[in-house]
């Protein structure tokens, strides 16, 4: 129908994001129970290795948290509660969902929390 907005396939967007996150975690050595990147124990600059390992662990933690948010959004899709703010229980603006499909909050509550 002319003038009708296209329907966004949020499940597809979330599944794509999930795969990207899993790929990034695997690249860091944290996929499938990995413990992170491995380094040569004979590497001369152990402080640099420690710093890089620490940075990789922080990034992996952030990626895992985002992955958890994506899984939560997929669960909400399955239960029929996707797109509802977890704080005020109002519908989340579609533009926000387009930009951040795994968001839990409307823009007003996200700014307050």
C-alpha positions as a Markdown table, in Angstrom:
| # | Residue | x | y | z |
|---|---|---|---|---|
| 1 | Unk | 0.0 | 0.0 | 0.0 |
| 2 | Unk | 1.5 | 3.4 | -0.9 |
| 3 | Unk | 2.6 | 5.6 | 2.0 |
| 4 | Unk | 2.8 | 2.6 | 4.3 |
| 5 | Unk | 6.1 | 2.3 | 6.2 |
| 6 | Unk | 8.1 | -0.9 | 5.6 |
| 7 | Unk | 8.0 | -3.4 | 8.4 |
| 8 | Unk | 11.4 | -4.0 | 10.0 |
| 9 | Unk | 12.4 | -7.6 | 10.7 |
| 10 | Unk | 13.8 | -7.1 | 14.2 |
| 11 | Unk | 14.5 | -10.8 | 14.6 |
| 12 | Unk | 16.7 | -10.7 | 11.6 |
| 13 | Unk | 18.5 | -7.6 | 12.9 |
| 14 | Unk | 19.0 | -9.2 | 16.3 |
| 15 | Unk | 20.2 | -12.5 | 14.8 |
| 16 | Unk | 22.7 | -10.6 | 12.6 |
| 17 | Unk | 24.0 | -8.6 | 15.6 |
| 18 | Unk | 24.2 | -11.9 | 17.6 |
| 19 | Unk | 26.4 | -13.5 | 14.9 |
| 20 | Unk | 28.7 | -10.4 | 14.7 |
| 21 | Unk | 29.1 | -10.4 | 18.5 |
| 22 | Unk | 29.9 | -14.1 | 18.5 |
| 23 | Unk | 32.4 | -13.6 | 15.7 |
| 24 | Unk | 34.1 | -10.7 | 17.5 |
| 25 | Unk | 34.3 | -12.8 | 20.7 |
| 26 | Unk | 35.9 | -15.6 | 18.8 |
| 27 | Unk | 38.4 | -13.3 | 17.2 |
| 28 | Unk | 39.4 | -12.2 | 20.7 |
| 29 | Unk | 39.7 | -15.9 | 21.8 |
| 30 | Unk | 36.7 | -15.8 | 24.0 |
| 31 | Unk | 34.4 | -17.8 | 21.8 |
| 32 | Unk | 33.2 | -21.3 | 22.9 |
| 33 | Unk | 34.7 | -21.0 | 26.4 |
| 34 | Unk | 38.0 | -19.6 | 25.3 |
| 35 | Unk | 40.2 | -17.8 | 27.8 |
| 36 | Unk | 41.3 | -15.0 | 25.5 |
| 37 | Unk | 44.2 | -14.5 | 23.1 |
| 38 | Unk | 47.3 | -16.5 | 23.7 |
| 39 | Unk | 50.7 | -14.8 | 23.8 |
| 40 | Unk | 54.2 | -16.2 | 23.4 |
| 41 | Unk | 55.6 | -16.6 | 27.0 |
| 42 | Unk | 59.0 | -15.6 | 25.7 |
| 43 | Unk | 57.8 | -12.2 | 24.4 |
| 44 | Unk | 60.2 | -9.6 | 25.7 |
| 45 | Unk | 57.7 | -6.9 | 26.7 |
| 46 | Unk | 55.5 | -8.7 | 29.3 |
| 47 | Unk | 53.9 | -5.4 | 30.4 |
| 48 | Unk | 52.6 | -4.8 | 26.9 |
| 49 | Unk | 51.2 | -8.3 | 26.8 |
| 50 | Unk | 49.5 | -7.7 | 30.1 |
| 51 | Unk | 48.1 | -4.4 | 28.9 |
| 52 | Unk | 46.8 | -6.0 | 25.6 |
| 53 | Unk | 45.3 | -8.9 | 27.5 |
| 54 | Unk | 43.6 | -6.6 | 29.9 |
| 55 | Unk | 42.2 | -4.5 | 27.0 |
| 56 | Unk | 40.9 | -7.7 | 25.3 |
| 57 | Unk | 39.2 | -8.9 | 28.5 |
| 58 | Unk | 37.5 | -5.5 | 28.9 |
| 59 | Unk | 36.3 | -5.6 | 25.3 |
| 60 | Unk | 35.2 | -9.2 | 25.6 |
| 61 | Unk | 33.1 | -8.3 | 28.7 |
| 62 | Unk | 31.4 | -5.4 | 26.9 |
| 63 | Unk | 30.7 | -7.7 | 23.9 |
| 64 | Unk | 29.3 | -10.4 | 26.2 |
| 65 | Unk | 27.0 | -7.8 | 27.9 |
| 66 | Unk | 25.7 | -6.7 | 24.5 |
| 67 | Unk | 25.3 | -10.3 | 23.5 |
| 68 | Unk | 23.2 | -10.9 | 26.7 |
| 69 | Unk | 21.0 | -7.8 | 25.7 |
| 70 | Unk | 20.5 | -9.3 | 22.3 |
| 71 | Unk | 19.5 | -12.7 | 23.8 |
| 72 | Unk | 17.1 | -10.8 | 26.1 |
| 73 | Unk | 15.5 | -9.0 | 23.1 |
| 74 | Unk | 15.1 | -12.2 | 21.2 |
| 75 | Unk | 13.4 | -13.7 | 24.3 |
| 76 | Unk | 11.1 | -10.7 | 24.4 |
| 77 | Unk | 10.3 | -11.1 | 20.7 |
| 78 | Unk | 9.3 | -14.7 | 21.4 |
| 79 | Unk | 7.1 | -13.8 | 24.3 |
| 80 | Unk | 5.4 | -10.9 | 22.5 |
| 81 | Unk | 6.8 | -8.2 | 24.8 |
| 82 | Unk | 9.4 | -6.8 | 22.4 |
| 83 | Unk | 9.4 | -3.0 | 21.9 |
| 84 | Unk | 8.0 | -2.2 | 25.4 |
| 85 | Unk | 10.1 | -0.1 | 27.7 |
| 86 | Unk | 11.0 | -2.2 | 30.8 |
| 87 | Unk | 10.7 | 0.9 | 33.0 |
| 88 | Unk | 7.6 | 2.8 | 32.0 |
| 89 | Unk | 5.9 | -0.1 | 30.1 |
| 90 | Unk | 5.2 | 2.2 | 27.1 |
| 91 | Unk | 6.0 | 1.4 | 23.5 |
| 92 | Unk | 9.6 | 2.2 | 22.4 |
| 93 | Unk | 9.8 | 4.6 | 19.4 |
| 94 | Unk | 10.4 | 2.5 | 16.2 |
| 95 | Unk | 13.3 | 4.8 | 15.3 |
| 96 | Unk | 15.0 | 3.9 | 18.5 |
| 97 | Unk | 14.4 | 0.2 | 17.9 |
| 98 | Unk | 15.8 | 0.6 | 14.4 |
| 99 | Unk | 19.0 | 2.2 | 15.7 |
| 100 | Unk | 19.3 | -0.1 | 18.8 |
| 101 | Unk | 17.2 | -3.3 | 18.3 |
| 102 | Unk | 18.3 | -4.7 | 21.7 |
| 103 | Unk | 17.4 | -1.7 | 23.7 |
| 104 | Unk | 15.4 | -2.3 | 26.9 |
| 105 | Unk | 14.2 | 1.3 | 27.5 |
| 106 | Unk | 12.6 | 4.2 | 25.7 |
| 107 | Unk | 14.8 | 7.2 | 25.1 |
| 108 | Unk | 13.3 | 9.1 | 28.2 |
| 109 | Unk | 14.0 | 6.3 | 30.6 |
| 110 | Unk | 17.4 | 5.5 | 29.0 |
| 111 | Unk | 18.4 | 9.1 | 29.7 |
| 112 | Unk | 17.2 | 8.9 | 33.3 |
| 113 | Unk | 18.8 | 5.6 | 34.2 |
